[in-house]
Amino acid sequence: MSHLLKKEDVQLNDCLICSSAKERGIHVIGSFICEECERKMVQMNVEDHSYSLIVNRLGKIRDRLRQEGNGEVQS
């Protein structure tokens, strides 16, 4: 018998890249990246206009690690 999720069982997370509240995605060192942004990142070329935006947003993970007292994080 399958378990039906109730509306209150669904957990939404704010995506680090697009800032949208999404249900499905991955968690990377305390940050959430939705499935759509993950897919875009995997298929993206360096020449894409949004490449630098995504790199900057991913830098927030490094910044968060530094703020948590681990100043030894390599850039």
Disulfide bonds with the S-S distance in Angstrom:
none
